[in-house]
Amino acid sequence: MAALVDAIWGALLLGGKLFLIIVPVVVAFEVLRYQPIFRRAGNSVEPLMRGVGLSRDAAVPLFTGIFLGIAYGAGIIIRVSQEKRLSKRELFLIGLFLATCHAVVEDILIFVAIGGYGSIMLGLRLLLAIIITALLARFWRPAS
Protein backbone atom coordinates (compact mmCIF):
# COMPACT_ATOMS: atom_id res chain seq x y z
CA MET A 1 0.00 0.00 0.00
CA ALA A 2 2.88 2.36 0.80
CA ALA A 3 4.36 1.75 -2.65
CA LEU A 4 1.07 2.75 -4.28
CA VAL A 5 0.85 5.95 -2.23
CA ASP A 6 4.50 6.76 -3.13
CA ALA A 7 3.79 6.12 -6.81
CA ILE A 8 0.71 8.33 -6.79
CA TRP A 9 2.56 11.09 -4.91
CA GLY A 10 5.47 10.86 -7.38
CA ALA A 11 3.07 11.03 -10.32
CA LEU A 12 1.36 14.09 -8.85
CA LEU A 13 4.71 15.84 -8.31
CA LEU A 14 5.82 15.05 -11.86
CA GLY A 15 2.46 16.22 -13.21
CA GLY A 16 2.87 19.49 -11.32
CA LYS A 17 6.38 19.97 -12.73
CA LEU A 18 5.11 19.29 -16.25
CA PHE A 19 2.29 21.78 -15.77
CA LEU A 20 4.73 24.42 -14.48
CA ILE A 21 6.94 23.89 -17.55
CA ILE A 22 4.45 23.42 -20.39
CA VAL A 23 1.87 26.11 -19.61
CA PRO A 24 4.37 29.01 -19.38
CA VAL A 25 6.18 27.84 -22.53
CA VAL A 26 2.92 27.72 -24.52
CA VAL A 27 1.79 31.11 -23.20
CA ALA A 28 5.20 32.69 -23.90
CA PHE A 29 5.20 31.30 -27.42
CA GLU A 30 1.72 32.64 -28.13
CA VAL A 31 2.73 36.10 -26.89
CA LEU A 32 6.08 36.15 -28.71
CA ARG A 33 4.58 34.88 -31.96
CA TYR A 34 3.06 38.30 -32.65
CA GLN A 35 6.07 40.35 -31.57
CA PRO A 36 8.64 41.93 -33.92
CA ILE A 37 11.42 39.92 -32.26
CA PHE A 38 9.86 36.75 -33.67
CA ARG A 39 10.02 38.17 -37.20
CA ARG A 40 13.65 39.24 -36.70
CA ALA A 41 14.48 35.75 -35.49
CA GLY A 42 12.92 34.37 -38.68
CA ASN A 43 15.03 36.72 -40.78
CA SER A 44 18.23 35.77 -38.96
CA VAL A 45 17.74 32.01 -39.49
CA GLU A 46 16.70 32.35 -43.12
CA PRO A 47 20.18 31.41 -44.45
CA LEU A 48 20.14 28.27 -42.30
CA MET A 49 16.64 27.45 -43.54
CA ARG A 50 17.79 27.79 -47.15
CA GLY A 51 20.64 25.43 -46.26
CA VAL A 52 18.14 22.75 -45.30
CA GLY A 53 15.94 23.42 -48.33
CA LEU A 54 13.24 25.56 -46.69
CA SER A 55 11.88 28.98 -47.60
CA ARG A 56 11.09 31.93 -45.33
CA ASP A 57 7.42 30.90 -45.35
CA ALA A 58 8.32 27.74 -43.44
CA ALA A 59 9.70 29.70 -40.46
CA VAL A 60 6.51 29.92 -38.38
CA PRO A 61 5.55 26.23 -38.56
CA LEU A 62 9.16 25.23 -38.02
CA PHE A 63 9.55 27.45 -34.92
CA THR A 64 6.21 26.26 -33.57
CA GLY A 65 7.20 22.63 -33.94
CA ILE A 66 10.66 23.22 -32.47
CA PHE A 67 9.30 24.99 -29.41
CA LEU A 68 6.03 23.18 -28.78
CA GLY A 69 6.13 19.90 -30.66
CA ILE A 70 4.54 18.26 -33.64
CA ALA A 71 1.02 18.01 -32.23
CA TYR A 72 0.69 21.75 -31.61
CA GLY A 73 2.78 22.57 -34.67
CA ALA A 74 0.61 20.45 -36.97
CA GLY A 75 -2.26 22.93 -36.85
CA ILE A 76 0.12 25.77 -37.66
CA ILE A 77 1.74 23.74 -40.46
CA ILE A 78 -1.65 23.04 -42.03
CA ARG A 79 -2.77 26.67 -41.80
CA VAL A 80 0.49 28.10 -43.16
CA SER A 81 0.68 25.53 -45.95
CA GLN A 82 -2.78 26.59 -47.12
CA GLU A 83 -2.09 30.33 -46.80
CA LYS A 84 1.42 30.35 -48.25
CA ARG A 85 1.02 27.45 -50.66
CA LEU A 86 4.03 25.50 -49.43
CA SER A 87 5.16 22.76 -51.80
CA LYS A 88 4.88 19.07 -50.94
CA ARG A 89 8.68 18.93 -50.85
CA GLU A 90 8.84 21.76 -48.32
CA LEU A 91 6.08 20.24 -46.18
CA PHE A 92 7.94 16.94 -46.18
CA LEU A 93 11.21 18.64 -45.18
CA ILE A 94 9.45 20.48 -42.33
CA GLY A 95 7.95 17.18 -41.18
CA LEU A 96 11.32 15.44 -41.40
CA PHE A 97 13.05 18.17 -39.40
CA LEU A 98 10.34 18.17 -36.75
CA ALA A 99 10.19 14.38 -36.53
CA THR A 100 13.90 14.42 -35.74
CA CYS A 101 13.92 17.51 -33.54
CA HIS A 102 10.54 18.59 -32.21
CA ALA A 103 9.55 20.29 -28.97
CA VAL A 104 13.15 21.19 -28.20
CA VAL A 105 12.33 23.76 -25.54
CA GLU A 106 9.49 21.84 -23.94
CA ASP A 107 11.18 18.40 -23.99
CA ILE A 108 14.54 19.62 -22.78
CA LEU A 109 12.98 21.51 -19.87
CA ILE A 110 11.09 18.37 -18.92
CA PHE A 111 14.18 16.15 -19.15
CA VAL A 112 16.28 18.65 -17.20
CA ALA A 113 13.58 18.67 -14.49
CA ILE A 114 14.05 14.91 -14.08
CA GLY A 115 17.86 15.06 -14.21
CA GLY A 116 18.90 15.07 -17.87
CA TYR A 117 21.69 17.05 -19.54
CA GLY A 118 19.93 19.75 -21.53
CA SER A 119 22.89 21.03 -23.53
CA ILE A 120 23.81 17.57 -24.79
CA MET A 121 20.22 16.75 -25.77
CA LEU A 122 19.74 20.11 -27.48
CA GLY A 123 22.99 19.93 -29.42
CA LEU A 124 22.54 16.37 -30.63
CA ARG A 125 18.90 16.78 -31.62
CA LEU A 126 19.49 20.00 -33.56
CA LEU A 127 22.63 18.68 -35.25
CA LEU A 128 20.93 15.45 -36.30
CA ALA A 129 17.85 17.26 -37.62
CA ILE A 130 19.92 19.76 -39.61
CA ILE A 131 22.17 17.09 -41.14
CA ILE A 132 19.35 14.72 -42.14
CA THR A 133 17.12 17.46 -43.54
CA ALA A 134 19.97 19.15 -45.42
CA LEU A 135 21.09 15.86 -46.98
CA LEU A 136 17.60 15.01 -48.18
CA ALA A 137 17.10 18.56 -49.49
CA ARG A 138 20.31 18.25 -51.53
CA PHE A 139 19.20 14.97 -53.12
CA TRP A 140 15.55 16.00 -53.63
CA ARG A 141 15.78 19.13 -55.75
CA PRO A 142 12.69 21.28 -56.26
CA ALA A 143 10.80 20.76 -59.49
CA SER A 144 11.62 23.51 -61.97
Secondary structure, DSSP 8 states (H G I E B T S, - for coil): -HHHHHHHHHHHHHHHHHHHHHHHHHHHHHHHTTSHHHHHHHHHTHHHHHHTT--GGGHHHHHHHHHH-HHHHHHHHHHHHHHHT--HHHHHHHHHHHHHS-SHHHHHHHHHHTT--HHHHHHHHHHHHHHHHHHHHHHS----
